[in-house]
Amino acid sequence: MAETMRRNFDVLVVGAGPAGLAAATSAARVGAKVGVVDDNPAVGGQIWRGEVSKATSDASNWAAKLHSLGVEVICGAQIVHHDIASRVLFAETRFALLEIRFSKLILATGARERLLPFPGWTLPNVMAAGGLQAMVKSGLPISGKRVVVAGSGPLLLAVAAYLRAHGAKVLAICEQASWNSLASFASGLLSHPGKLRQALILQRQLLGIPFWTNSWPVRALGREALERIIISRNGTQREISCDYLACGFHLVPNVELASLLGCALEGGCVRVDDAQQTSVAGVFCAGEPTGIGGLELALIEGQIAGIAAAGKSERLRELRGRRRKAQQFARRLEKAFKLRPELKTLPDSGTIVCRCEDVTHARLARHSSWRDAKNQTRCGMGPCQGRICGPATQFLFDWDPGSVRPPLFPTRVESLASVSYIAPAEHSQLTGERQ
Amino acid sequence: MPDQVQLRVDGKAVTVPAGATVAVAVALAAGFCRRSITGEPRGPVCGMGICFECRVMINGEPHCRSCQILAEANMDVRTNG
């Protein structure tokens, strides 16, 4: 039987990416006892994965502040359940169950890539764009490997630059958006000097790599792993041999925990007030879950949430001004990388859409809603619990995501048995779905 | 701390840099992590613990997300676990 560890904080932060680090640091600086819990092996989130250990990076600066302020960091733990009325979250590590009590909670759960199905997308070495980058940051040798980066959004450029810097042969970057929408996005960068500077640095790093707009993968081919892909570019198809396809269609916010806690959503994002507080009193949210806005906005929102959760108000006025500016950039981002409807036609009838349960497009197309599809096909009911196929079916079929139920992630039975706070009504939900 | 870690994937010895995840060791040794319920080979996709495609068995413990767990010396990793 795994042990149960107990913790108690004034402010608990879920997620140790930029928003979470900023929130935890800001709350601790004004005197709160702060804890941070994160699913990953180290702090930094996705954008700063592997950078915390570098001597002079923004990531290491934030992490150093965190440690000097005595914030307790719990990595490798995922939140699986809650009793929000009693201000408790339950987290599971590989070896233990954690019962974490708090006065105020800050959700900084980040975002994931939107993955869209096309024939062959389930082959090994077809990965999310940031997914391949994360693997390389985690030690995967990429030198000399041929990589095509595809999908949509500014992440593609950052990934291509990173892979090239680590020796990959980046054969092309395929962006589904049109040249026109990118050109108007680029001209908008003039009012964001920091972003413009980043863009110019990226442009230099990417010199010589073909950047194709109006382009997307239509098929991945290979036997036991990826061997080549077919790209549609301006309506013409071409085949490219490659070792990896790094493919993601911009980002979707991780709102599952917020949703489970009863926080109101708006347009798929967590609704927050001027102090980053959600519709649930004492629960704050910062960074990508409130709307995809990138690193700068995440840091600002995190600071606001941290200060507000600690019950202080200093610096809030200045931070709110910066937040407004950064939010303008977020709106431009959304407009520029809007997905084109042609992408809905990529899967053929046999293309698997739900990777956990191997549910094909043809089987899903017969259903009228996400709930109906789940009931009839088990789509979205495997280990990822619809985190991958949910956003995909939302795009493909306009299905609304359903309600989120505990446990939030597949959980050991012994952990569930140890969770003594679950009201009897919720026990039936726990046992109602196969894990 | 040593620079390299040696572990076994499906009984085969594989060496990875210290700090590498189990997913990296599996990619080098086996090329895929698991078979899907219809038998397709699958490897890591999201790289951040969300998609569960990189599940393997580690030291007898099934359904471990190999992208979120650091490789340790003498770990016994099984694909399709």
HADDOCK unambig.tbl for C-alpha pairs under 7 A between the chains (distance, minus, plus):
assign (segid A and resid 40 and name CA) (segid B and resid 68 and name CA) 5.87 0.50 0.50
assign (segid A and resid 41 and name CA) (segid B and resid 68 and name CA) 6.14 0.50 0.50
assign (segid A and resid 41 and name CA) (segid B and resid 69 and name CA) 6.67 0.50 0.50
assign (segid A and resid 122 and name CA) (segid B and resid 42 and name CA) 6.65 0.50 0.50
assign (segid A and resid 123 and name CA) (segid B and resid 41 and name CA) 6.86 0.50 0.50
assign (segid A and resid 123 and name CA) (segid B and resid 42 and name CA) 6.21 0.50 0.50
assign (segid A and resid 124 and name CA) (segid B and resid 32 and name CA) 6.26 0.50 0.50
assign (segid A and resid 124 and name CA) (segid B and resid 41 and name CA) 6.70 0.50 0.50
assign (segid A and resid 124 and name CA) (segid B and resid 42 and name CA) 5.14 0.50 0.50
assign (segid A and resid 124 and name CA) (segid B and resid 43 and name CA) 4.63 0.50 0.50
assign (segid A and resid 125 and name CA) (segid B and resid 43 and name CA) 6.72 0.50 0.50
assign (segid A and resid 126 and name CA) (segid B and resid 45 and name CA) 6.99 0.50 0.50
assign (segid A and resid 127 and name CA) (segid B and resid 44 and name CA) 6.86 0.50 0.50
assign (segid A and resid 127 and name CA) (segid B and resid 45 and name CA) 4.31 0.50 0.50
assign (segid A and resid 127 and name CA) (segid B and resid 46 and name CA) 6.56 0.50 0.50
assign (segid A and resid 128 and name CA) (segid B and resid 45 and name CA) 5.50 0.50 0.50
assign (segid A and resid 128 and name CA) (segid B and resid 46 and name CA) 5.32 0.50 0.50
assign (segid A and resid 131 and name CA) (segid B and resid 45 and name CA) 5.83 0.50 0.50
assign (segid A and resid 131 and name CA) (segid B and resid 46 and name CA) 4.32 0.50 0.50
assign (segid A and resid 131 and name CA) (segid B and resid 47 and name CA) 4.23 0.50 0.50
assign (segid A and resid 131 and name CA) (segid B and resid 48 and name CA) 6.91 0.50 0.50
assign (segid A and resid 132 and name CA) (segid B and resid 47 and name CA) 6.76 0.50 0.50
assign (segid A and resid 134 and name CA) (segid B and resid 47 and name CA) 5.51 0.50 0.50
assign (segid A and resid 135 and name CA) (segid B and resid 24 and name CA) 6.89 0.50 0.50
assign (segid A and resid 135 and name CA) (segid B and resid 47 and name CA) 5.94 0.50 0.50
assign (segid A and resid 138 and name CA) (segid B and resid 20 and name CA) 4.88 0.50 0.50
assign (segid A and resid 138 and name CA) (segid B and resid 21 and name CA) 5.76 0.50 0.50
assign (segid A and resid 139 and name CA) (segid B and resid 17 and name CA) 6.60 0.50 0.50
assign (segid A and resid 139 and name CA) (segid B and resid 20 and name CA) 4.78 0.50 0.50
assign (segid A and resid 139 and name CA) (segid B and resid 24 and name CA) 6.27 0.50 0.50
assign (segid A and resid 140 and name CA) (segid B and resid 24 and name CA) 5.30 0.50 0.50
assign (segid A and resid 224 and name CA) (segid B and resid 41 and name CA) 6.39 0.50 0.50
assign (segid A and resid 357 and name CA) (segid B and resid 37 and name CA) 6.62 0.50 0.50
assign (segid A and resid 358 and name CA) (segid B and resid 37 and name CA) 6.61 0.50 0.50
assign (segid A and resid 358 and name CA) (segid B and resid 38 and name CA) 6.76 0.50 0.50
assign (segid A and resid 383 and name CA) (segid B and resid 52 and name CA) 6.34 0.50 0.50
assign (segid A and resid 384 and name CA) (segid B and resid 50 and name CA) 6.18 0.50 0.50
assign (segid A and resid 384 and name CA) (segid B and resid 51 and name CA) 5.26 0.50 0.50
assign (segid A and resid 384 and name CA) (segid B and resid 52 and name CA) 5.85 0.50 0.50
assign (segid A and resid 387 and name CA) (segid B and resid 50 and name CA) 6.93 0.50 0.50
assign (segid A and resid 387 and name CA) (segid B and resid 51 and name CA) 6.99 0.50 0.50
assign (segid A and resid 388 and name CA) (segid B and resid 51 and name CA) 6.35 0.50 0.50
